[in-house]
């Protein structure tokens, strides 16, 4: 049965009440997700409770933990034993609309649906006092935490280095090291029997950081900004881009300021990046607007949990091009080092065939090399909704 058989006011009112109920349980839901949910319900049968539950979970949940919380809240709110007394209606800038249905008229008693019994008033607006703010809280890390991240970023730079530095290391191939050759010849009475060779040590790397700042990453904003800031600082030519539904370069906001001074500047810039994650379209926009950002000596670092609402075909196509053009593709997931981690989000599953390194923030915080993450066997895992 289509939602059109029920009053739109009924559906909107029940959704607004459920979103308020969900926020009381600690799940951040923005106005954009609320509107998107109302639009999505037009495509699904209201009487199919399991389908509606999956729609709620796919749109409102930004992480596996939130997915479980949404399911539990759905079961509690739409159960027959739940009384909605005391649930505050969200404050709205849209006036209330009363629906007067004459008794005995057709449609006066619509069938029971997954959204529960009908009500008479609608208060589904564009503003809610309980909705989470649109900004990003990039609260500062301690000096010690930043020092650890900076050291980890330097180790990462050396690991991915492609450009030669000023210092040399011994090599079987390369230019002749005359001072070393003469020093070693003293053991052979001045005869240069064996030539010593050296080559410039690779110490420099070019980095392009693509930082996911969508709602699902908001709880990790502070820690990941510290990591992004450290990566920019250890490479003079690094470029940083923030994306959610579109991509914007924030390199200058980071480069011109110290860490604490950069926090409010970057946070103000990120306020406009609101909404669900669209990794594929953002990668396409990145390729179109910055065609020369990736080269054969550039390491591309994608900082994201992989939740994507735009489909995975574009992610596959764009990352394949980046992998072919660049030096390395590194994916940093905030959940990669958690026990039992499986790369099952749609964007991450699509990215795995073109990912050279899968890391977690802990890889930059530990002074010792961590064991590699066993993820190659999960490349064929089905993407999560």
C-alpha positions in Angstrom: 0.0 0.0 0.0 1.3 3.4 -1.0 1.8 6.2 1.6 -0.6 8.3 -0.5 -3.5 6.3 1.0 -2.6 7.8 4.3 -2.7 11.5 5.0 0.7 13.2 4.3 0.2 15.1 7.5 -0.1 11.8 9.4 3.1 10.4 8.0 5.0 13.7 8.6 3.8 14.0 12.2 4.8 10.5 13.1 8.2 10.9 11.5 8.8 14.2 13.4 7.8 12.5 16.7 10.1 9.5 16.0 13.0 11.8 15.1 12.5 13.6 18.5 12.4 10.2 20.2 15.6 9.1 18.5 17.4 12.3 19.5 16.4 11.8 23.1 18.2 8.4 22.9 21.4 10.1 21.8 21.3 9.6 18.0 22.1 12.8 16.1 19.6 13.3 13.2 19.8 16.4 11.1 17.0 18.1 9.3 18.3 17.0 5.9 18.1 13.3 6.9 14.6 13.9 8.2 13.4 15.4 4.9 15.2 12.6 3.0 13.4 10.0 5.0 10.0 11.6 4.3 10.8 11.5 0.6 12.1 7.9 0.7 8.9 6.6 2.3 7.0 7.6 -0.9 8.8 4.7 -2.7 8.0 2.0 -0.2 4.8 0.3 1.0 3.8 1.6 4.4 2.3 -1.7 5.5 5.6 -3.5 5.1 7.1 -3.1 8.5 10.5 -4.7 7.7 11.0 -2.6 4.6 10.2 0.6 6.5 12.7 -0.5 9.3 15.4 -0.9 6.7 14.6 2.5 5.2 14.9 4.1 8.6 18.2 2.4 9.3 19.7 3.2 5.9 19.0 6.9 6.1 19.3 7.7 9.8 22.2 5.5 10.8 25.7 6.9 10.3 27.6 3.9 11.8 27.0 0.3 12.8 26.4 1.4 16.4 23.8 3.9 15.3 22.2 1.3 13.1 21.5 -0.9 16.1 20.2 2.1 18.0 17.8 3.1 15.2 16.4 -0.5 15.0 15.8 -0.6 18.8 14.2 2.8 18.8 12.0 1.8 15.8 10.8 -1.3 17.6 10.1 0.7 20.8 8.4 3.6 19.2 6.2 1.8 16.8 5.2 -1.0 19.1 1.6 -1.4 20.1 2.5 -1.0 23.8 4.4 2.3 23.4 2.5 5.4 24.7 3.5 8.6 23.1 2.6 10.8 26.0 5.2 13.3 27.0 7.1 13.2 23.7 7.9 16.8 22.9 6.9 17.9 19.4 9.9 19.5 17.5 9.8 23.2 17.3 9.0 24.2 13.8 9.0 27.3 11.6 6.1 25.9 9.7 2.6 26.5 11.0 0.5 23.6 12.2 -2.1 22.2 9.7 -5.3 20.6 11.0 -6.9 17.9 8.9 -10.6 17.7 9.4 -12.0 14.3 8.2 -15.8 13.9 8.5 -16.9 10.8 10.3 -17.9 8.0 8.0 -16.1 9.6 5.0 -14.0 7.4 2.8 -10.4 7.2 4.2 -11.6 8.4 7.6 -10.3 5.2 9.2 -7.2 4.1 7.2 -5.7 0.7 8.0 -3.1 0.3 10.7 0.4 0.8 9.2 4.0 0.5 10.2 3.8 4.2 11.2 1.0 3.5 13.7 -2.5 4.9 14.1 -3.2 8.3 12.4 -3.2 11.6 14.2 -4.9 14.9 13.4 -2.1 17.5 13.5 1.0 17.9 11.4 4.1 19.7 12.7 6.9 18.7 10.2 9.0 21.7 9.6 12.5 22.8 8.6 13.9 23.6 12.0 14.1 21.7 15.3 15.5 22.9 18.5 16.6 19.4 19.3 18.4 18.9 16.0 22.2 18.7 16.1 24.1 21.8 15.0 25.3 22.2 11.5 28.9 22.9 12.5 31.8 20.6 13.3 33.3 20.4 16.8 37.0 20.2 16.1 37.9 20.5 19.8 41.7 20.7 20.3 43.8 17.7 21.2 46.5 18.0 23.8 50.0 19.0 23.0 51.2 15.4 23.7 48.5 13.9 21.4 49.5 16.3 18.6 53.2 15.4 19.1 52.4 11.7 18.8 50.4 12.3 15.6 53.1 14.5 14.1 55.7 11.7 14.7 53.3 9.2 13.2 52.8 11.4 10.2 56.5 11.6 9.7 56.8 7.8 9.7 54.0 7.7 7.2 55.8 10.2 5.0 59.0 8.2 5.0 57.1 5.0 4.2 55.4 6.5 1.2 58.3 8.7 0.1 59.0 9.0 -3.6 61.1 12.1 -3.9 64.9 12.1 -3.2 66.2 14.1 -0.3 69.6 15.7 0.3 71.2 12.8 2.2 72.6 9.6 0.5 72.5 5.9 1.4 74.6 3.1 0.1 73.4 1.3 -3.0 74.6 -1.3 -5.4 73.5 0.9 -8.1 73.9 4.7 -8.4 76.6 7.2 -8.6 80.2 6.5 -7.4 80.8 7.6 -3.8 84.4 8.9 -4.2 85.1 9.8 -0.5 83.8 6.3 0.6 85.8 4.6 -2.1 89.0 6.4 -1.1 88.4 5.5 2.6 87.9 1.9 1.8 91.0 1.8 -0.4 93.3 2.4 2.6 92.8 -1.2 3.5 94.1 -2.2 0.1 97.2 0.0 0.1 95.6 2.8 -1.8 94.2 0.5 -4.5 90.5 1.2 -5.4 89.6 -2.5 -5.8 85.9 -2.0 -5.2 83.9 1.1 -6.0 81.4 2.4 -3.4 78.1 3.7 -4.7 75.3 5.7 -3.2 71.9 7.1 -4.1 69.8 9.9 -2.6 67.6 8.8 0.2 63.9 9.1 -0.4 62.6 11.4 2.2 59.9 13.5 0.6 56.4 12.7 -0.5 53.6 14.5 -2.1 50.2 14.0 -0.3 46.6 14.6 -1.3 44.3 14.1 1.7 40.6 13.6 1.0 38.8 14.1 4.4 35.2 12.9 4.8 33.3 15.4 7.0 29.8 14.0 6.7 27.5 13.3 9.6 28.7 9.8 10.1 32.2 11.1 10.8 31.2 13.9 13.2 32.1 12.0 16.4 35.7 11.6 15.1 36.1 15.1 13.9 38.5 16.3 16.6 40.9 13.3 16.3 40.8 13.2 12.5 41.4 16.9 12.1 44.5 16.5 14.3 45.7 13.7 11.9 44.8 15.7 8.8 46.6 18.8 10.2 49.7 16.7 11.0 49.8 15.2 7.5 49.7 18.6 5.9 52.5 19.9 8.1 55.0 17.1 7.3 54.7 17.5 3.6 55.2 21.0 2.1 53.3 20.2 -1.0 50.4 18.4 0.7 46.9 19.4 -0.4 43.8 18.8 1.8 40.2 18.5 0.6 37.0 18.1 2.7 34.0 16.4 1.2 30.5 15.1 2.1 28.0 16.0 -0.7 30.7 18.1 -2.5 34.4 18.6 -2.2 36.3 21.8 -1.2 40.0 22.5 -0.8 40.9 23.7 2.7 44.7 23.6 2.3 45.2 27.4 2.8 43.0 27.4 6.0 45.4 24.9 7.5 48.7 26.1 6.1 48.2 29.8 7.2 47.5 29.0 10.8 48.9 27.2 13.8 46.9 24.2 15.0 44.7 25.9 17.6 44.2 29.0 15.4 43.2 26.7 12.5 40.4 25.0 14.4 37.8 27.8 14.3 38.8 28.7 10.7 38.3 25.2 9.4 35.2 24.6 11.5 33.6 27.6 10.0 34.5 26.4 6.5 33.1 23.0 7.1 29.7 24.3 8.3 28.5 24.3 4.7 29.4 20.6 4.1 26.1 19.2 5.5 24.2 16.1 4.5 24.8 12.5 3.7 28.1 11.2 2.2 28.4 11.0 -1.6 31.9 9.6 -2.1 31.6 8.8 -5.8 30.3 12.2 -7.0 32.8 13.9 -4.8 35.7 11.9 -6.4 34.3 12.8 -9.8 34.2 16.5 -8.9 37.7 16.2 -7.5 38.9 14.8 -10.9 37.1 17.5 -12.9 38.2 20.5 -10.8 41.7 19.4 -9.9 42.9 17.3 -12.8 46.6 17.8 -12.0 46.4 17.1 -8.3 47.3 13.4 -8.7 50.5 12.3 -10.3 52.9 9.3 -10.3 54.6 10.6 -7.1 51.5 11.5 -5.2 50.0 9.4 -2.4 46.2 9.9 -2.0 44.9 9.5 1.5 41.2 9.0 1.9 40.0 9.5 5.5 36.4 8.0 5.6 34.3 5.3 7.1 33.0 4.4 3.7 29.3 5.1 4.3 27.9 6.2 0.9 24.4 7.0 -0.3 25.2 7.7 -3.9 26.0 4.1 -5.1 29.4 2.5 -5.6 29.9 2.5 -9.3 31.4 6.0 -9.3 33.6 5.1 -6.4 34.9 2.1 -8.3 35.5 4.1 -11.5 37.2 7.2 -9.9 39.4 5.3 -7.5 40.6 3.1 -10.3 41.7 6.2 -12.2 43.4 7.6 -9.1 45.2 4.3 -8.5 46.4 4.2 -12.0 47.7 7.8 -12.0 49.0 8.0 -8.4 51.8 6.4 -6.4 49.7 4.9 -3.6 46.0 4.9 -2.4 45.7 4.8 1.4 42.4 4.5 3.2 42.1 5.6 6.8 39.0 4.3 8.5 38.2 5.3 12.2 37.0 1.7 12.8 39.8 -0.2 11.1 41.6 -1.2 14.3 38.5 -2.1 16.3 38.1 -5.8 17.2 36.0 -7.7 14.7 36.3 -5.0 12.1 35.0 -6.1 8.6 35.1 -3.6 5.7 31.4 -4.0 4.7 30.3 -0.4 4.1 29.5 0.2 0.5 32.1 2.8 -0.3 34.9 0.9 1.4 34.1 -2.4 -0.3 34.2 -0.7 -3.6 37.5 1.0 -2.7 39.4 -2.1 -1.5 40.6 -3.4 -4.9 42.4 -0.1 -5.4 43.6 0.4 -1.9 47.3 -0.2 -1.2 47.1 0.4 2.6 44.2 0.2 4.9 45.0 2.0 8.2 43.3 3.3 11.3 44.1 6.4 13.4 45.9 4.1 15.8 48.6 3.4 13.2 49.7 7.1 13.5 49.5 7.1 17.3 51.6 4.0 18.1 55.4 4.3 18.2 55.7 0.8 17.0 54.6 -0.7 13.7 51.2 -2.3 14.0 50.4 -5.6 12.3 48.8 -5.2 8.9 45.0 -5.3 8.8 43.8 -8.5 7.1 41.2 -7.1 4.7 42.0 -8.6 1.3 39.8 -11.6 2.0 36.9 -9.3 2.5 37.1 -7.7 -1.0 34.1 -9.8 -2.2 32.0 -9.1 0.8 28.5 -7.7 0.0 28.3 -4.0 0.5 26.2 -2.8 3.4 23.2 -0.6 2.9 
